[in-house]
């Protein structure tokens, strides 16, 4: 995986004199140990196209560039997910695999870019080649610059290379914070992911597997109803614990077709730490919209057909607001979809079809519902019960955790107050019962989510609701 990231990171690059390839030794294995960040260690076999990585969350990743196969072990779930990830741009033809050297993969791309003529109109080169010293020895440093989705150039990665051996020595990369990795070149590497701590016999879930026809039929109906849902609305979503505390969260959501805006408030924090006005009394949806418009939320989210934006308010660690911008995918990568009416009613939409199989009717099945189970081979599983008579809305969801040989409920979500608005089913209440971990026989936490959804027209959207500048202006960019 680190090899893929490096190749992508060095697509553009530098100016400087060329380095001879002749003295580069064939290095079958490249090992990188990082001081921080998402990846703890990685191994690349440049002769076979195999990459292994241990992440700091305990998961293990394997990628085979020859077969385009990825295995991803998740420690908490106790499962291995297998798929054939898309690492090439749409329409691009995957290159046939051939053995490579450390020069080919790590140094040559930046060296070629350093020798290339910069296109006209660029204010500065995308890579800078700098003589440097590392551990008392002379090295060449390649500084790689990227341009973010706002058009602002920033230093993204640095690579140090040994001018004598022409091998990489150190990499400093920017991905949700700076991470420094040091290279070495062992003669051998991992034989498989099991030598990196994955228990042998761990079940494998093939994400590319086609679900049975009877499952696909149900999923198609779910997706069809979700796609046909209201396209223009305002939703006020409140989350309140059942222990008489003030509401935990308030979301003001606006949707206009493909565009979704969500302002996420935490009233308890905002009333204590920010100059927020007192909550209105009585608490009505209209009064909450007015209250929320009087000050900044703790987070904002914006999505359109091309990009996704997440904005965070200034805090003690960051004196300025921060914003992260990503390319929109089929499944949103935003901060939270838990309060969106679409995701509340059709949560299966957020997962791969290969995860599901049909459940036989059981004591948990609501009348007239169809049960779908996701997972179960490892330590977690989730049951979804959808109602065909009410637009295939998921009226009940049960999360199970495995403790030893026993399965126990971890969380139960139920929808109620189903009604039709402009011909579409809308739920006005979701109840959550959390049984803790390890689970208790009775819920240790319960809360109620209330959804007030109102169809709107273009005249009802506040000015600038879907303008990215309302999130990006005055904010620092978070590393992508």
C-alpha positions as semicolon CSV with decimal commas, in nm:
position;residue;x (nm);y (nm);z (nm)
1;X;0,000;0,000;0,000
2;X;0,284;0,241;0,079
3;X;0,422;0,173;-0,268
4;X;0,090;0,271;-0,425
5;X;0,074;0,587;-0,216
6;X;0,431;0,674;-0,311
7;X;0,368;0,623;-0,682
8;X;0,058;0,840;-0,668
9;X;0,237;1,101;-0,460
10;X;0,516;1,129;-0,716
11;X;0,306;1,160;-1,028
12;X;0,411;1,524;-1,072
13;X;0,761;1,636;-0,967
14;X;1,103;1,798;-0,974
15;X;1,384;1,996;-1,134
16;X;1,752;1,908;-1,108
17;X;2,030;1,706;-1,265
18;X;1,981;1,338;-1,350
19;X;2,108;1,044;-1,145
20;X;2,260;0,739;-1,312
21;X;2,062;0,417;-1,268
22;X;2,356;0,188;-1,330
23;X;2,469;0,165;-0,968
24;X;2,129;0,080;-0,823
25;X;2,128;-0,268;-0,666
26;X;1,842;-0,509;-0,712
27;X;1,651;-0,498;-0,383
28;X;1,373;-0,760;-0,363
29;X;1,233;-0,631;-0,032
30;X;1,185;-0,276;0,089
31;X;1,085;-0,221;0,452
32;X;0,965;0,110;0,596
33;X;0,910;0,176;0,966
34;X;0,706;0,487;1,049
35;X;0,719;0,696;1,364
36;X;0,349;0,790;1,358
37;X;0,044;0,806;1,137
38;X;-0,188;0,539;1,003
39;X;0,081;0,291;0,897
40;X;0,324;0,141;1,148
41;X;0,535;-0,074;0,912
42;X;0,524;-0,181;0,548
43;X;0,706;-0,435;0,331
44;X;0,718;-0,425;-0,051
45;X;0,843;-0,718;-0,257
46;X;0,948;-0,546;-0,578
47;X;0,998;-0,877;-0,760
48;X;0,652;-1,022;-0,693
49;X;0,437;-0,711;-0,653
50;X;0,329;-0,798;-0,300
51;X;0,285;-0,536;-0,029
52;X;0,220;-0,588;0,342
53;X;0,138;-0,323;0,598
54;X;0,064;-0,314;0,969
55;X;-0,153;-0,021;1,070
56;X;-0,144;0,148;1,408
57;X;-0,503;0,037;1,479
58;X;-0,389;-0,327;1,470
59;X;-0,524;-0,408;1,125
60;X;-0,308;-0,577;0,861
61;X;-0,324;-0,511;0,486
62;X;-0,195;-0,721;0,197
63;X;-0,196;-0,613;-0,168
64;X;-0,084;-0,812;-0,471
65;X;-0,016;-0,587;-0,771
66;X;0,010;-0,888;-1,001
67;X;-0,335;-1,030;-0,924
68;X;-0,488;-0,696;-0,809
69;X;-0,603;-0,862;-0,487
70;X;-0,628;-0,697;-0,147
71;X;-0,677;-0,858;0,194
72;X;-0,761;-0,638;0,492
73;X;-0,771;-0,786;0,842
74;X;-0,970;-0,591;1,099
75;X;-0,866;-0,679;1,452
76;X;-1,194;-0,583;1,621
77;X;-1,421;-0,768;1,378
78;X;-1,203;-1,080;1,356
79;X;-1,254;-1,097;0,977
80;X;-1,046;-1,059;0,663
81;X;-1,208;-0,858;0,383
82;X;-1,097;-0,947;0,031
83;X;-1,152;-0,733;-0,276
84;X;-0,991;-0,610;-0,597
85;X;-0,948;-0,238;-0,522
86;X;-0,961;0,023;-0,796
87;X;-0,632;0,210;-0,788
88;X;-0,641;0,341;-1,143
89;X;-0,830;0,639;-1,279
90;X;-1,161;0,565;-1,458
91;X;-1,090;0,449;-1,813
92;X;-0,722;0,381;-1,744
93;X;-0,583;0,040;-1,835
94;X;-0,394;-0,134;-1,551
95;X;-0,031;-0,178;-1,646
96;X;0,097;-0,536;-1,672
97;X;0,309;-0,623;-1,372
98;X;0,684;-0,658;-1,412
99;X;0,959;-0,685;-1,150
100;X;1,099;-0,352;-1,037
101;X;1,381;-0,208;-0,830
102;X;1,376;0,041;-0,547
103;X;1,498;0,294;-0,803
104;X;1,199;0,224;-1,030
105;X;0,945;0,266;-0,756
106;X;1,075;0,533;-0,523
107;X;1,352;0,744;-0,677
108;X;1,309;0,736;-1,056
109;X;0,967;0,908;-1,065
110;X;1,095;1,211;-0,875
111;X;1,426;1,212;-1,062
112;X;1,244;1,220;-1,397
113;X;1,014;1,494;-1,275
114;X;1,314;1,689;-1,153
115;X;1,460;1,680;-1,503
116;X;1,135;1,768;-1,678
117;X;1,060;2,112;-1,810
118;X;0,785;2,284;-1,610
119;X;0,468;2,358;-1,809
120;X;0,417;2,721;-1,895
121;X;0,206;2,915;-1,650
122;X;0,316;2,737;-1,333
123;X;0,422;2,985;-1,067
124;X;0,660;2,734;-0,908
125;X;0,781;2,376;-0,976
126;X;0,580;2,093;-0,824
127;X;0,900;1,937;-0,691
128;X;1,219;2,091;-0,561
129;X;1,550;1,903;-0,557
130;X;1,765;2,005;-0,259
131;X;2,112;1,891;-0,139
132;X;2,077;1,795;0,225
133;X;2,247;1,611;0,512
134;X;2,092;1,321;0,701
135;X;2,262;1,152;0,998
136;X;2,584;1,334;0,905
137;X;2,587;1,199;0,546
138;X;2,514;1,386;0,220
139;X;2,175;1,308;0,065
140;X;1,943;1,450;-0,198
141;X;1,600;1,563;-0,079
142;X;1,302;1,576;-0,311
143;X;1,024;1,808;-0,189
144;X;0,693;1,723;-0,357
145;X;0,412;1,976;-0,373
146;X;0,045;1,909;-0,434
147;X;-0,236;2,146;-0,516
148;X;-0,548;2,104;-0,303
149;X;-0,905;2,124;-0,429
150;X;-0,907;2,497;-0,353
151;X;-0,613;2,550;-0,589
152;X;-0,364;2,615;-0,306
153;X;-0,020;2,453;-0,334
154;X;0,128;2,285;-0,026
155;X;0,421;2,062;0,067
156;X;0,289;1,707;0,068
157;X;0,587;1,475;0,081
158;X;0,965;1,467;0,112
159;X;1,197;1,186;0,002
160;X;1,566;1,159;0,091
161;X;1,786;0,949;-0,142
162;X;2,146;0,835;-0,110
163;X;2,345;0,980;-0,404
164;X;2,594;0,692;-0,379
165;X;2,354;0,394;-0,384
166;X;2,058;0,584;-0,531
167;X;1,830;0,413;-0,281
168;X;1,562;0,587;-0,074
169;X;1,666;0,659;0,286
170;X;1,374;0,840;0,448
171;X;1,026;0,956;0,360
172;X;0,818;1,223;0,528
173;X;0,458;1,217;0,417
174;X;0,156;1,425;0,500
175;X;-0,162;1,229;0,556
176;X;-0,373;1,353;0,849
177;X;-0,049;1,480;1,003
178;X;0,318;1,431;0,926
179;X;0,465;1,082;0,939
180;X;0,833;0,993;0,898
181;X;0,945;0,653;0,769
182;X;1,297;0,508;0,745
183;X;1,389;0,255;0,476
184;X;1,587;-0,066;0,503
185;X;1,631;-0,353;0,259
186;X;1,603;-0,699;0,418
187;X;1,669;-1,014;0,220
188;X;1,336;-1,165;0,326
189;X;0,994;-1,038;0,419
190;X;0,660;-1,168;0,545
191;X;0,551;-1,503;0,403
192;X;0,183;-1,411;0,445
193;X;-0,040;-1,196;0,666
194;X;-0,050;-1,468;0,932
195;X;0,317;-1,409;1,009
196;X;0,218;-1,050;1,094
197;X;-0,019;-1,149;1,372
198;X;-0,339;-1,242;1,188
199;X;-0,480;-1,558;1,350
200;X;-0,480;-1,857;1,115
201;X;-0,830;-1,969;1,032
202;X;-0,967;-1,612;1,033
203;X;-1,276;-1,610;0,807
204;X;-1,252;-1,423;0,474
205;X;-1,534;-1,206;0,344
206;X;-1,512;-1,155;-0,035
207;X;-1,644;-0,805;-0,104
208;X;-1,656;-0,870;-0,477
209;X;-1,877;-1,177;-0,443
210;X;-2,221;-1,147;-0,598
211;X;-2,501;-1,191;-0,342
212;X;-2,770;-1,457;-0,403
213;X;-3,054;-1,346;-0,630
214;X;-3,305;-1,339;-0,344
215;X;-3,078;-1,100;-0,151
216;X;-3,008;-0,882;-0,453
217;X;-3,383;-0,854;-0,517
218;X;-3,435;-0,708;-0,168
219;X;-3,134;-0,479;-0,194
220;X;-3,252;-0,352;-0,533
221;X;-3,590;-0,265;-0,380
222;X;-3,421;-0,086;-0,089
223;X;-3,195;0,114;-0,319
224;X;-3,481;0,199;-0,555
225;X;-3,691;0,343;-0,273
226;X;-3,392;0,531;-0,133
227;X;-3,316;0,678;-0,476
228;X;-3,681;0,783;-0,517
229;X;-3,691;0,958;-0,178
230;X;-3,762;1,329;-0,143
231;X;-3,497;1,538;-0,316
232;X;-3,576;1,881;-0,168
233;X;-3,624;1,909;0,206
234;X;-3,525;2,067;0,534
235;X;-3,475;1,830;0,826
236;X;-3,433;1,918;1,193
237;X;-3,289;1,617;1,377
238;X;-3,249;1,615;1,756
239;X;-3,088;1,346;1,972
240;X;-3,189;1,344;2,338
241;X;-3,088;1,095;2,610
242;X;-3,372;0,944;2,809
243;X;-3,222;1,055;3,141
244;X;-3,373;1,406;3,129
245;X;-3,046;1,569;3,013
246;X;-3,061;1,840;2,743
247;X;-3,039;1,724;2,384
248;X;-2,704;1,576;2,286
249;X;-2,707;1,686;1,926
250;X;-2,895;1,900;1,678
251;X;-2,857;1,874;1,301
252;X;-3,005;2,122;1,055
253;X;-3,002;1,946;0,718
254;X;-3,088;2,090;0,379
255;X;-3,111;1,881;0,063
256;X;-3,142;2,003;-0,295
257;X;-3,105;1,705;-0,527
258;X;-2,743;1,586;-0,512
259;X;-2,649;1,866;-0,274
260;X;-2,670;1,805;0,101
261;X;-2,578;2,052;0,377
262;X;-2,565;1,947;0,743
263;X;-2,485;2,188;1,027
264;X;-2,405;1,978;1,334
265;X;-2,458;2,135;1,675
266;X;-2,373;2,004;2,022
267;X;-2,591;2,235;2,233
268;X;-2,441;2,135;2,568
269;X;-2,088;2,221;2,455
270;X;-2,193;2,530;2,262
271;X;-2,389;2,671;2,555
272;X;-2,093;2,614;2,789
273;X;-1,790;2,698;2,574
274;X;-1,928;2,932;2,309
275;X;-2,147;3,243;2,323
276;X;-2,454;3,054;2,209
277;X;-2,796;3,189;2,308
278;X;-3,014;2,974;2,538
279;X;-3,218;2,704;2,368
280;X;-3,565;2,821;2,270
281;X;-3,875;2,740;2,471
282;X;-4,085;2,573;2,355
283;X;-3,846;2,365;2,147
284;X;-4,004;2,358;1,802
285;X;-3,830;2,278;1,471
286;X;-3,877;2,634;1,348
287;X;-3,737;2,777;1,672
288;X;-3,434;2,545;1,652
289;X;-3,360;2,656;1,294
290;X;-3,366;3,017;1,413
291;X;-3,146;2,936;1,715
292;X;-2,892;2,747;1,500
293;X;-2,864;3,038;1,256
294;X;-2,744;3,271;1,534
295;X;-2,401;3,110;1,580
296;X;-2,156;2,867;1,425
297;X;-2,203;2,491;1,478
298;X;-1,920;2,264;1,590
299;X;-1,911;2,105;1,244
300;X;-2,054;2,156;0,896
301;X;-2,082;1,911;0,610
302;X;-2,149;1,977;0,244
303;X;-2,176;1,726;-0,037
304;X;-2,251;1,764;-0,406
305;X;-2,205;1,532;-0,703
306;X;-1,831;1,605;-0,721
307;X;-1,691;1,697;-0,381
308;X;-1,739;1,654;-0,008
309;X;-1,649;1,915;0,252
310;X;-1,616;1,880;0,629
311;X;-1,565;2,194;0,840
312;X;-1,464;2,202;1,209
313;X;-1,495;2,502;1,438
314;X;-1,187;2,660;1,596
315;X;-1,081;2,506;1,926
316;X;-0,796;2,510;2,178
317;X;-0,569;2,311;1,945
318;X;-0,665;2,496;1,627
319;X;-0,726;2,870;1,660
320;X;-0,876;2,878;1,311
321;X;-1,155;2,664;1,166
322;X;-1,039;2,365;0,960
323;X;-1,187;2,216;0,645
324;X;-1,123;1,888;0,464
325;X;-1,218;1,849;0,098
326;X;-1,239;1,512;-0,076
327;X;-1,365;1,377;-0,405
328;X;-1,722;1,248;-0,381
329;X;-1,758;0,870;-0,398
330;X;-2,063;0,645;-0,423
331;X;-2,055;0,611;-0,044
332;X;-2,013;0,948;0,129
333;X;-1,694;0,992;0,332
334;X;-1,834;1,277;0,537
335;X;-1,802;1,318;0,911
336;X;-2,139;1,164;0,990
337;X;-2,440;1,033;0,803
338;X;-2,613;0,911;1,118
339;X;-2,859;1,201;1,124
340;X;-2,951;1,209;0,755
341;X;-3,311;1,091;0,704
342;X;-3,202;0,889;0,397
343;X;-2,934;0,701;0,594
344;X;-3,158;0,656;0,899
345;X;-3,429;0,489;0,690
346;X;-3,209;0,285;0,452
347;X;-2,881;0,211;0,640
348;X;-2,795;-0,091;0,423
349;X;-2,718;0,153;0,142
350;X;-2,386;0,233;0,308
351;X;-2,250;-0,125;0,274
352;X;-2,139;-0,361;0,000
353;X;-2,407;-0,597;-0,131
354;X;-2,175;-0,893;-0,075
355;X;-2,206;-0,846;0,304
356;X;-2,568;-0,958;0,325
357;X;-2,768;-1,277;0,340
358;X;-3,135;-1,341;0,418
359;X;-3,253;-1,420;0,769
360;X;-3,530;-1,664;0,848
361;X;-3,818;-1,514;1,044
362;X;-3,739;-1,521;1,416
363;X;-3,850;-1,373;1,747
364;X;-3,693;-1,038;1,657
365;X;-3,867;-1,007;1,317
366;X;-4,134;-0,732;1,312
367;X;-4,460;-0,831;1,145
368;X;-4,440;-0,829;0,766
369;X;-4,066;-0,755;0,755
370;X;-3,774;-0,917;0,572
371;X;-3,451;-0,979;0,764
372;X;-3,101;-0,923;0,625
373;X;-2,785;-1,009;0,814
374;X;-2,448;-0,844;0,757
375;X;-2,139;-1,026;0,885
376;X;-2,139;-1,298;1,145
377;X;-1,827;-1,486;1,042
378;X;-1,613;-1,287;1,283
379;X;-1,696;-1,109;1,609
380;X;-1,965;-0,871;1,482
381;X;-2,289;-0,893;1,293
382;X;-2,582;-0,661;1,225
383;X;-2,940;-0,757;1,146
384;X;-3,160;-0,525;0,940
385;X;-3,538;-0,570;0,922
386;X;-3,699;-0,390;0,627
387;X;-4,070;-0,331;0,569
388;X;-4,180;-0,392;0,206
389;X;-4,519;-0,222;0,268
390;X;-4,344;0,098;0,379
391;X;-4,088;0,165;0,105
392;X;-3,849;-0,102;0,239
393;X;-3,754;0,125;0,530
394;X;-3,537;-0,046;0,794
395;X;-3,768;-0,036;1,096
396;X;-3,537;-0,236;1,322
397;X;-3,161;-0,282;1,340
398;X;-2,972;-0,501;1,588
399;X;-2,596;-0,492;1,635
400;X;-2,451;-0,809;1,790
401;X;-2,107;-0,872;1,939
402;X;-1,953;-1,211;2,003
403;X;-1,802;-1,279;2,345
404;X;-1,640;-1,619;2,358
405;X;-1,890;-1,851;2,195
406;X;-2,195;-1,638;2,280
407;X;-2,365;-1,367;2,078
408;X;-2,515;-1,074;2,269
409;X;-2,699;-0,759;2,165
410;X;-2,484;-0,450;2,164
411;X;-2,731;-0,197;2,024
412;X;-3,091;-0,193;1,903
413;X;-3,237;0,081;1,681
414;X;-3,609;0,102;1,598
415;X;-3,806;0,345;1,382
416;X;-4,161;0,459;1,451
417;X;-4,405;0,729;1,350
418;X;-4,405;0,622;0,985
419;X;-4,615;0,850;0,767
420;X;-4,629;0,954;0,404
421;X;-4,513;1,295;0,285
422;X;-4,568;1,366;-0,084
423;X;-4,610;0,992;-0,134
424;X;-4,290;0,888;0,046
425;X;-4,256;0,715;0,382
426;X;-4,089;0,930;0,649
427;X;-4,012;0,817;1,006
428;X;-4,033;1,079;1,278
429;X;-3,869;0,887;1,566
430;X;-3,574;0,654;1,616
431;X;-3,513;0,483;1,951
432;X;-3,168;0,356;2,045
433;X;-3,092;0,111;2,324
434;X;-2,723;0,055;2,399
435;X;-2,634;-0,255;2,602
436;X;-2,266;-0,169;2,650
437;X;-1,956;-0,379;2,595
438;X;-1,944;-0,630;2,755
439;X;-2,322;-0,636;2,719
440;X;-2,570;-0,601;3,002
441;X;-2,912;-0,766;3,022
442;X;-3,078;-0,425;3,028
443;X;-2,980;-0,114;2,830
444;X;-2,714;0,104;2,991
445;X;-2,800;0,397;2,768
446;X;-3,110;0,494;2,574
447;X;-3,179;0,793;2,354
448;X;-3,444;0,924;2,120
449;X;-3,386;1,083;1,781
450;X;-3,667;1,301;1,649
451;X;-3,677;1,381;1,278
452;X;-3,884;1,673;1,153
453;X;-3,878;1,671;0,773
454;X;-4,033;1,946;0,564
455;X;-4,043;1,952;0,180
456;X;-3,911;2,283;0,048
457;X;-3,860;2,472;-0,278
458;X;-3,558;2,668;-0,400
459;X;-3,702;2,982;-0,239
460;X;-3,671;2,827;0,109
461;X;-3,295;2,764;0,116
462;X;-3,099;3,022;0,318
463;X;-2,854;3,223;0,103
464;X;-2,521;3,046;0,055
465;X;-2,643;2,712;0,190
466;X;-2,467;2,511;-0,081
467;X;-2,179;2,752;-0,148
468;X;-1,846;2,584;-0,063
469;X;-1,705;2,925;0,025
470;X;-1,926;2,925;0,333
471;X;-1,704;2,645;0,464
472;X;-1,365;2,719;0,309
473;X;-1,335;3,095;0,364
474;X;-1,107;3,167;0,657
475;X;-1,040;2,798;0,727
476;X;-0,717;2,601;0,722
477;X;-0,705;2,296;0,499
478;X;-0,678;1,959;0,678
479;X;-0,429;1,715;0,520
480;X;-0,595;1,494;0,265
